Amino acid sequence: MERADEFYVPAGFGEAEHIEKRSRFIGRVWPAGTEEEALERLKETREKHWDASHNVYAYIIREGGIMRYSDDGEPQGTSGMPVLGVFRSAEVCNVLCVVTRYFGGVLLGAGGLVRAYSHAAALALDAAGIAAMRLWDEAVIVCPYPLLERVKNEIGAFMGHVMSADYGAEVRISAIIPKEGSEGLVARLNDISSGKLKIEHKGENYRPIRIK
């Protein structure tokens, strides 16, 4: 379950396909931070697959609580809503999914369509991966070499991440730390270094960290 300062998004683009009774289902997932971005991706996909039987879609945009879907000619309730349900169940937002179907000549029935479209969306989400968008404190820690591994271990212990390290006379570590653990990490670093570490706070920012 997401926290107030955390939400889930696709980790990137994902594509997968499967065949169901000779019909070809191609699922694609994109990150989409705005409805305009989702609609542009949808337009591109429709133009690319103009010859498909159906281009079913669903998208969820966190800002404004926007949720849209379309069966695109399939029987009502058999495709767009099931695709949307995949992302609602996974609590993933800022996402567009388009499932393109090339009809293979065999009718699937309502239940078969629901399963086929849901499966294509789930496969595409698995291919894209899921990232947690969290509020992080960004900091630069200037560290003497003898303390480098200790500092990196402490950052990890507070669920932070080392983003980069510049090696000069001392090491400049760029790190992100979960907002709720930032003060504790600073106190711990000051403790292990007797207050000799230089810690420069660079502000707060939402960043995605892949979790699946």
C-alpha positions as CSV (number, residue, x, y, z in Angstrom):
1,M,0.0,0.0,0.0
2,E,1.4,3.4,-0.9
3,R,2.3,6.0,1.7
4,A,1.1,9.6,1.5
5,D,4.6,10.6,0.1
6,E,4.9,7.6,-2.3
7,F,3.1,6.4,-5.4
8,Y,3.8,3.8,-8.0
9,V,4.5,4.4,-11.7
10,P,5.8,2.4,-14.6
11,A,9.6,2.1,-14.5
12,G,9.8,2.6,-18.3
13,F,8.3,1.5,-21.5
14,G,7.1,-2.1,-21.7
15,E,5.8,-4.3,-24.6
16,A,4.6,-7.9,-24.7
17,E,2.3,-10.0,-26.8
18,H,0.4,-13.2,-26.8
19,I,-1.8,-15.2,-29.1
20,E,-5.3,-16.3,-28.1
21,K,-7.1,-18.5,-30.6
22,R,-5.2,-17.0,-33.5
23,S,-5.9,-13.4,-32.4
24,R,-2.7,-11.4,-31.7
25,F,-2.8,-9.2,-28.6
26,I,0.1,-6.6,-28.3
27,G,0.2,-4.8,-25.0
28,R,2.2,-1.6,-24.5
29,V,2.8,0.5,-21.4
30,W,4.2,4.0,-21.2
31,P,4.8,6.4,-18.3
32,A,2.6,9.4,-18.8
33,G,2.6,12.3,-16.3
34,T,-0.2,14.2,-18.0
35,E,-3.3,13.4,-20.0
36,E,-1.9,15.3,-23.0
37,E,1.1,13.0,-23.0
38,A,-1.1,9.9,-22.8
39,L,-3.3,11.1,-25.7
40,E,-0.2,11.8,-27.8
41,R,1.1,8.3,-27.3
42,L,-2.3,6.9,-28.0
43,K,-2.5,8.9,-31.3
44,E,0.9,7.6,-32.3
45,T,-0.1,4.0,-31.6
46,R,-3.4,4.3,-33.5
47,E,-1.5,5.7,-36.5
48,K,1.1,3.0,-36.4
49,H,-1.5,0.2,-36.0
50,W,-4.2,1.7,-38.2
51,D,-4.9,-1.8,-39.7
52,A,-5.5,-3.4,-36.3
53,S,-9.0,-4.7,-35.4
54,H,-8.9,-2.8,-32.1
55,N,-6.6,-0.4,-30.2
56,V,-8.1,-0.7,-26.6
57,Y,-6.6,1.7,-24.1
58,A,-6.7,2.8,-20.5
59,Y,-4.8,5.5,-18.6
60,I,-4.5,6.8,-15.1
61,I,-3.1,10.3,-14.3
62,R,-2.5,11.0,-10.6
63,E,-2.9,14.8,-10.8
64,G,-6.5,15.4,-11.0
65,G,-7.5,11.8,-10.4
66,I,-8.0,11.1,-14.1
67,M,-9.0,7.6,-15.3
68,R,-10.1,7.0,-18.9
69,Y,-10.5,3.8,-21.0
70,S,-12.1,2.7,-24.2
71,D,-13.2,-0.7,-25.6
72,D,-12.6,0.6,-29.1
73,G,-15.4,-1.4,-30.7
74,E,-15.1,-4.5,-28.6
75,P,-18.3,-5.5,-26.6
76,Q,-18.8,-3.1,-23.7
77,G,-16.9,-4.0,-20.6
78,T,-14.8,-6.7,-22.1
79,S,-11.5,-4.8,-22.7
80,G,-11.0,-1.2,-21.6
81,M,-12.2,-1.7,-18.1
82,P,-10.3,-5.0,-17.6
83,V,-7.1,-3.2,-18.8
84,L,-7.7,-0.3,-16.4
85,G,-8.3,-2.9,-13.6
86,V,-4.8,-4.3,-14.0
87,F,-3.3,-0.9,-13.1
88,R,-5.8,-0.1,-10.4
89,S,-5.0,-3.4,-8.7
90,A,-1.2,-2.7,-9.0
91,E,-1.8,0.8,-7.7
92,V,0.1,2.2,-10.7
93,C,-0.6,5.6,-11.9
94,N,0.8,8.1,-14.5
95,V,0.4,5.3,-17.0
96,L,-1.0,4.6,-20.4
97,C,-1.6,1.1,-21.7
98,V,-2.7,0.3,-25.2
99,V,-3.6,-3.3,-26.2
100,T,-3.7,-3.8,-30.0
101,R,-5.6,-6.7,-31.3
102,Y,-5.4,-8.3,-34.7
103,F,-8.4,-10.6,-35.1
104,G,-7.6,-14.2,-35.9
105,G,-11.0,-15.3,-37.1
106,V,-12.2,-17.0,-33.9
107,L,-14.6,-15.4,-31.5
108,L,-13.4,-15.4,-27.9
109,G,-16.7,-14.6,-26.1
110,A,-17.0,-12.0,-23.3
111,G,-15.0,-14.0,-20.7
112,G,-12.3,-14.8,-23.2
113,L,-11.9,-11.2,-24.2
114,V,-11.6,-10.1,-20.6
115,R,-8.9,-12.6,-19.9
116,A,-7.0,-11.9,-23.1
117,Y,-6.9,-8.1,-22.7
118,S,-6.1,-8.3,-19.0
119,H,-3.3,-10.8,-19.7
120,A,-1.8,-8.5,-22.4
121,A,-1.9,-5.5,-20.1
122,A,-0.3,-7.5,-17.2
123,L,2.5,-8.8,-19.4
124,A,3.2,-5.3,-20.7
125,L,3.3,-4.0,-17.1
126,D,5.7,-6.8,-16.1
127,A,7.9,-5.8,-19.1
128,A,7.9,-2.2,-18.1
129,G,8.5,-2.8,-14.4
130,I,7.2,-0.7,-11.5
131,A,8.9,2.1,-9.7
132,A,8.1,3.8,-6.5
133,M,8.0,7.6,-6.8
134,R,9.1,8.9,-3.5
135,L,10.0,12.2,-1.9
136,W,13.8,12.2,-1.3
137,D,16.3,14.6,0.3
138,E,19.2,15.1,-2.1
139,A,22.5,15.7,-0.5
140,V,26.2,15.8,-1.3
141,I,28.5,14.3,1.4
142,V,32.2,15.2,1.3
143,C,33.9,12.2,2.8
144,P,37.6,11.3,3.5
145,Y,38.6,7.9,2.0
146,P,39.0,6.0,5.3
147,L,35.3,6.6,6.0
148,L,34.0,5.9,2.5
149,E,32.7,2.4,2.9
150,R,31.2,3.2,6.3
151,V,29.3,6.2,4.9
152,K,28.0,4.1,2.0
153,N,26.8,1.5,4.4
154,E,25.1,4.0,6.6
155,I,23.3,5.5,3.6
156,G,22.1,2.0,2.7
157,A,21.0,1.3,6.2
158,F,18.7,4.4,6.0
159,M,17.2,3.1,2.7
160,G,19.2,5.8,0.8
161,H,20.9,5.4,-2.6
162,V,24.4,6.6,-3.7
163,M,23.7,8.2,-7.1
164,S,27.3,9.0,-8.0
165,A,30.8,9.6,-6.4
166,D,33.5,12.0,-7.5
167,Y,37.0,11.0,-6.4
168,G,39.4,13.8,-5.7
169,A,41.3,14.8,-2.6
170,E,38.2,13.6,-0.8
171,V,35.1,11.8,-2.2
172,R,32.0,13.8,-3.0
173,I,29.1,11.4,-2.7
174,S,25.8,12.4,-4.3
175,A,23.0,10.6,-2.5
176,I,19.3,10.5,-2.0
177,I,17.7,9.7,1.3
178,P,14.0,9.1,2.1
179,K,12.6,12.2,3.6
180,E,11.6,10.5,6.8
181,G,15.1,9.1,7.4
182,S,17.1,12.2,6.4
183,E,17.6,13.7,9.9
184,G,18.5,10.3,11.4
185,L,21.2,9.7,8.8
186,V,22.7,13.1,9.3
187,A,22.9,12.5,13.0
188,R,24.4,9.1,12.4
189,L,27.0,10.4,10.0
190,N,28.0,13.2,12.4
191,D,28.3,10.6,15.1
192,I,30.7,8.2,13.2
193,S,32.8,11.1,12.0
194,S,32.8,13.2,15.1
195,G,31.1,15.9,13.1
196,K,33.9,16.1,10.5
197,L,31.8,15.2,7.4
198,K,30.6,18.0,5.2
199,I,26.9,17.5,4.3
200,E,25.4,19.8,1.7
201,H,21.6,19.6,1.4
202,K,20.4,20.1,-2.2
203,G,16.6,20.1,-1.5
204,E,13.8,17.7,-1.9
205,N,12.5,16.0,-5.1
206,Y,10.4,13.1,-6.2
207,R,12.4,10.4,-7.9
208,P,11.4,6.9,-9.1
209,I,13.2,3.9,-7.7
210,R,12.5,0.6,-9.4
211,I,10.9,-2.0,-7.1
212,K,9.8,-4.6,-9.6
